[in-house]
Amino acid sequence: VRKKGNDLVFAPTLDIMRTPLGGRTFESFGEDPFLTGTLGTSWVQAAQRQGVIATVKHVAANNQEGKLP
């Protein structure tokens, strides 16, 4: 991000993966809330140490497209 001259990144995705049917589940850290929170916190802190603003995405269960079977 910094090498491209930016100071903001729209990441990480901290949504909990509830179903593999979501089109963007590959962006999340998985289905475990504790692991997701721990990894997300570390990710944001590492970005901030580089002078980058991290914008956490999809924390309101925005992870399901369509209906469940």
DSSP file (Angstrom, degrees, kcal/mol; ACC not computed):
  #  RESIDUE AA STRUCTURE BP1 BP2  ACC     N-H-->O    O-->H-N    N-H-->O    O-->H-N    TCO  KAPPA ALPHA  PHI   PSI    X-CA   Y-CA   Z-CA
    1    1 A V      >       0   0    0      0, 0.0     5,-2.2     0, 0.0     3,-0.5   0.000 360.0 360.0 360.0 -48.6    0.0    0.0    0.0
    2    2 A R  T > 5 +     0   0    0      1,-0.2     3,-1.8     3,-0.2     5,-0.0   0.891 360.0  57.0 -65.8 -38.9    2.7    2.5    1.0
    3    3 A K  T 3 5S+     0   0    0      1,-0.3    -1,-0.2     2,-0.1     0, 0.0   0.758 104.6  53.4 -65.5 -23.0    4.9    1.6   -2.1
    4    4 A K  T 3 5S-     0   0    0     -3,-0.5    -1,-0.3     2,-0.1    -2,-0.2   0.421 122.8-107.3 -88.9   1.0    1.9    2.5   -4.3
    5    5 A G  T < 5S+     0   0    0     -3,-1.8     2,-0.2     1,-0.3    -3,-0.2   0.635  79.5 124.0  85.2  14.8    1.7    5.9   -2.6
    6    6 A N      < -     0   0    0     -5,-2.2    -1,-0.3     1,-0.1    -2,-0.1  -0.664  44.8-167.3-104.0 161.5   -1.5    5.2   -0.6
    7    7 A D  S    S+     0   0    0     -2,-0.2    46,-2.9     1,-0.1     2,-0.4   0.215  70.0  66.4-128.8  13.4   -2.1    5.4    3.1
    8    8 A L  E     -a   53   0A   0     44,-0.2     2,-0.4    -7,-0.1    46,-0.2  -0.999  52.9-176.4-138.4 137.0   -5.5    3.5    3.2
    9    9 A V  E     -a   54   0A   0     44,-2.6    46,-2.4    -2,-0.4     2,-1.7  -1.000  26.9-135.7-133.5 135.5   -6.4   -0.1    2.6
   10   10 A F        +     0   0    0     -2,-0.4    46,-0.1    44,-0.2    44,-0.1  -0.595  61.9 145.4 -88.0  76.6   -9.9   -1.6    2.6
   11   11 A A        +     0   0    0     -2,-1.7    44,-0.5     1,-0.1    -2,-0.2  -0.949  11.3  46.0-167.3 160.6   -8.9   -4.7    4.6
   12   12 A P        -     0   0    0      0, 0.0    45,-2.6     0, 0.0     2,-0.7   0.573  54.3-142.0 -89.2 167.4   -9.0   -7.0    6.4
   13   13 A T  B     +b   57   0B   0     14,-0.6    16,-0.4    43,-0.2    45,-0.2  -0.843  20.6 178.4 -90.4 117.0  -12.3   -8.8    6.1
   14   14 A L        +     0   0    0     43,-1.9     2,-0.2    -2,-0.7    44,-0.1   0.090  31.0 131.3-109.5  22.2  -13.3   -9.9    9.6
   15   15 A D        -     0   0    0     42,-0.2     2,-0.5    47,-0.1    14,-0.4  -0.496  61.2-117.1 -74.8 145.4  -16.6  -11.6    8.8
   16   16 A I        -     0   0    0     -2,-0.2     2,-0.9    42,-0.1    15,-0.2  -0.715  25.0-125.2 -84.3 126.9  -17.2  -15.0   10.2
   17   17 A M        +     0   0    0     13,-2.0    -1,-0.1    -2,-0.5    47,-0.1  -0.620  40.4 163.4 -76.6 107.8  -17.6  -17.6    7.5
   18   18 A R        +     0   0    0     -2,-0.9    -1,-0.2     1,-0.3    46,-0.1   0.706  67.2  16.7 -96.9 -24.0  -21.0  -19.3    8.2
   19   19 A T    >   -     0   0    0     44,-0.3     3,-1.0     1,-0.0    -1,-0.3  -0.996  63.5-134.5-148.1 143.6  -21.5  -21.0    4.8
   20   20 A P  T 3  S+     0   0    0      0, 0.0     5,-0.1     0, 0.0    44,-0.0   0.489  94.8  83.1 -76.7  -0.2  -19.2  -21.8    1.9
   21   21 A L  T 3   +     0   0    0      3,-0.1     2,-0.1     4,-0.0    43,-0.1   0.620  63.7 107.3 -79.1 -12.5  -21.8  -20.4   -0.5
   22   22 A G  S X  S-     0   0    0     -3,-1.0     3,-0.9    41,-0.2     4,-0.2  -0.419  71.0-136.4 -67.3 140.4  -20.7  -16.8    0.0
   23   23 A G  T 3  S+     0   0    0      1,-0.2     3,-0.2    -2,-0.1    -1,-0.1   0.654  99.2  38.1 -73.8 -15.2  -18.9  -15.4   -3.0
   24   24 A R  T >  S+     0   0    0      1,-0.1     3,-1.8    39,-0.1     4,-0.3   0.059  72.1 118.7-124.4  25.6  -16.2  -13.7   -0.9
   25   25 A T  G X   +     0   0    0     -3,-0.9     3,-1.3     1,-0.3     5,-0.2   0.748  65.6  73.3 -65.7 -20.7  -15.5  -16.2    1.8
   26   26 A F  G 3  S+     0   0    0      1,-0.3    -1,-0.3    -4,-0.2    -2,-0.1   0.713  90.5  60.0 -64.6 -18.1  -11.9  -16.5    0.5
   27   27 A E  G <  S+     0   0    0     -3,-1.8   -14,-0.6   -15,-0.0    -1,-0.3   0.660  92.9  82.2 -82.2 -16.4  -11.2  -13.1    2.0
   28   28 A S  S <  S-     0   0    0     -3,-1.3   -14,-0.1    -4,-0.3     3,-0.1  -0.298  81.7-123.5 -88.7 172.8  -12.1  -14.1    5.6
   29   29 A F        -     0   0    0    -14,-0.4     2,-0.3   -16,-0.4     3,-0.2   0.401  65.8 -93.4 -94.4   1.2  -10.0  -15.8    8.2
   30   30 A G        -     0   0    0    -15,-0.4   -13,-2.0    -5,-0.2    -1,-0.3  -0.804  48.3 -55.3 125.5-164.2  -12.4  -18.6    8.7
   31   31 A E  S    S+     0   0    0     -2,-0.3    -1,-0.1   -15,-0.2   -15,-0.1   0.507  96.0  96.3 -99.9  -6.1  -15.3  -19.7   10.9
   32   32 A D     >  -     0   0    0     -3,-0.2     4,-2.7     1,-0.2     5,-0.2  -0.769  58.4-157.7 -89.4 114.8  -13.8  -19.4   14.3
   33   33 A P  H  > S+     0   0    0      0, 0.0     4,-2.4     0, 0.0     5,-0.2   0.879  92.0  49.7 -60.3 -39.6  -14.6  -16.0   15.9
   34   34 A F  H  > S+     0   0    0      2,-0.2     4,-2.4     1,-0.2     5,-0.2   0.944 113.9  44.6 -65.5 -46.7  -11.6  -16.1   18.3
   35   35 A L  H  > S+     0   0    0      2,-0.2     4,-2.8     1,-0.2     5,-0.3   0.912 113.6  50.9 -63.3 -43.0   -9.1  -16.9   15.6
   36   36 A T  H  X S+     0   0    0     -4,-2.7     4,-2.5     1,-0.2    -1,-0.2   0.918 112.4  46.3 -61.2 -44.4  -10.7  -14.3   13.2
   37   37 A G  H  X S+     0   0    0     -4,-2.4     4,-2.3    -5,-0.2    -2,-0.2   0.899 114.0  47.9 -65.3 -41.1  -10.4  -11.6   15.9
   38   38 A T  H  X S+     0   0    0     -4,-2.4     4,-2.1     2,-0.2    -2,-0.2   0.938 116.1  42.5 -65.6 -48.1   -6.9  -12.5   16.8
   39   39 A L  H  X S+     0   0    0     -4,-2.8     4,-2.4     2,-0.2    -2,-0.2   0.897 114.7  51.3 -66.5 -40.0   -5.6  -12.6   13.2
   40   40 A G  H  X S+     0   0    0     -4,-2.5     4,-2.4    -5,-0.3    -2,-0.2   0.907 109.3  49.9 -63.8 -41.5   -7.6   -9.5   12.3
   41   41 A T  H  X S+     0   0    0     -4,-2.3     4,-2.5     2,-0.2    -1,-0.2   0.927 112.3  47.3 -62.1 -45.6   -6.1   -7.5   15.3
   42   42 A S  H  X S+     0   0    0     -4,-2.1     4,-2.3     2,-0.2    -2,-0.2   0.898 111.2  52.3 -62.3 -40.7   -2.6   -8.6   14.4
   43   43 A W  H  X S+     0   0    0     -4,-2.4     4,-2.1     2,-0.2    -2,-0.2   0.934 111.6  45.4 -61.8 -47.6   -3.2   -7.6   10.7
   44   44 A V  H  X S+     0   0    0     -4,-2.4     4,-2.5     1,-0.2    -2,-0.2   0.907 112.4  51.0 -64.9 -42.9   -4.5   -4.2   11.6
   45   45 A Q  H  X S+     0   0    0     -4,-2.5     4,-1.9     1,-0.2    -1,-0.2   0.892 110.0  50.0 -63.0 -39.1   -1.6   -3.5   14.1
   46   46 A A  H  X S+     0   0    0     -4,-2.3     4,-0.8     2,-0.2    -1,-0.2   0.902 111.4  48.6 -65.8 -40.4    1.0   -4.6   11.5
   47   47 A A  H ><>S+     0   0    0     -4,-2.1     5,-2.2     1,-0.2     3,-0.9   0.912 109.9  52.0 -64.6 -42.1   -0.6   -2.2    8.9
   48   48 A Q  H ><5S+     0   0    0     -4,-2.5     3,-1.7     1,-0.3    -1,-0.2   0.849 102.1  59.6 -65.1 -33.9   -0.6    0.7   11.4
   49   49 A R  H 3<5S+     0   0    0     -4,-1.9    -1,-0.3     1,-0.3    -2,-0.2   0.767 104.9  51.2 -64.3 -22.8    3.1    0.1   12.2
   50   50 A Q  T <<5S-     0   0    0     -3,-0.9    -1,-0.3    -4,-0.8    -2,-0.2   0.372 124.2-105.3 -92.8   4.2    3.7    0.8    8.5
   51   51 A G  T < 5S+     0   0    0     -3,-1.7     2,-0.4     1,-0.3    -3,-0.2   0.752  76.9 136.2  79.9  25.2    1.7    4.0    8.6
   52   52 A V      < -     0   0    0     -5,-2.2     2,-0.6    -8,-0.1    -1,-0.3  -0.874  53.5-132.2-109.5 138.2   -1.3    2.5    6.8
   53   53 A I  E     -a    8   0A   0    -46,-2.9   -44,-2.6    -2,-0.4     2,-0.5  -0.785  21.8-153.5 -86.1 122.4   -4.9    3.0    7.8
   54   54 A A  E     -a    9   0A   0     -2,-0.6     2,-0.7   -46,-0.2   -44,-0.2  -0.863   3.2-158.3 -99.6 129.0   -6.8   -0.3    7.8
   55   55 A T        -     0   0    0    -46,-2.4     2,-0.1    -2,-0.5    -2,-0.0  -0.907  17.1-138.1-108.0 105.9  -10.5   -0.2    7.2
   56   56 A V        -     0   0    0     -2,-0.7     2,-0.3   -46,-0.1     3,-0.2  -0.402  23.4-149.8 -66.5 134.9  -12.1   -3.4    8.6
   57   57 A K  B     +b   13   0B   0    -45,-2.6   -43,-1.9     1,-0.2   -42,-0.2  -0.797  54.7   3.1-111.9 149.6  -14.7   -4.8    6.3
   58   58 A H        +     0   0    0     -2,-0.3     3,-0.4   -45,-0.2     4,-0.3   0.850  60.9 150.1  57.5  51.4  -17.9   -6.8    6.7
   59   59 A V        +     0   0    0     -3,-0.2    -1,-0.1     1,-0.2   -43,-0.1   0.452  60.0  73.9 -89.8   1.1  -18.3   -7.1   10.4
   60   60 A A  S    S-     0   0    0      2,-0.0    -1,-0.2   -45,-0.0     3,-0.1  -0.215 120.6 -88.2-109.3  43.1  -22.1   -7.2   10.2
   61   61 A A  S    S+     0   0    0     -3,-0.4     2,-1.1     1,-0.2     3,-0.3   0.889  71.1 155.9  57.8  44.1  -22.6  -10.7    8.9
   62   62 A N        +     0   0    0     -4,-0.3    -1,-0.2     1,-0.2   -47,-0.1  -0.479  38.9 101.0 -94.6  61.7  -22.3   -9.7    5.3
   63   63 A N        +     0   0    0     -2,-1.1     2,-0.5    -3,-0.1   -44,-0.3   0.278  53.3  82.7-133.3  12.6  -21.3  -13.1    4.1
   64   64 A Q        -     0   0    0     -3,-0.3     2,-0.5   -42,-0.1   -42,-0.1  -0.974  47.5-169.6-129.4 126.7  -24.2  -15.0    2.6
   65   65 A E        -     0   0    0     -2,-0.5     2,-0.1     2,-0.1    -3,-0.0  -0.944  61.4 -10.9-111.9 131.5  -25.5  -14.8   -0.9
   66   66 A G  S    S-     0   0    0     -2,-0.5     2,-0.3     2,-0.0   -45,-0.0  -0.327 101.1 -42.0  79.8-166.0  -28.8  -16.4   -1.7
   67   67 A K        -     0   0    0     -2,-0.1    -2,-0.1     1,-0.0     0, 0.0  -0.683  52.8-113.4-100.8 152.5  -30.7  -18.8    0.5
   68   68 A L              0   0    0     -2,-0.3    -1,-0.0     1,-0.1    -2,-0.0  -0.547 360.0 360.0 -74.9 149.7  -29.4  -21.7    2.6
   69   69 A P              0   0    0      0, 0.0    -1,-0.1     0, 0.0    -2,-0.0   0.513 360.0 360.0 -66.4 360.0  -30.5  -25.1    1.4
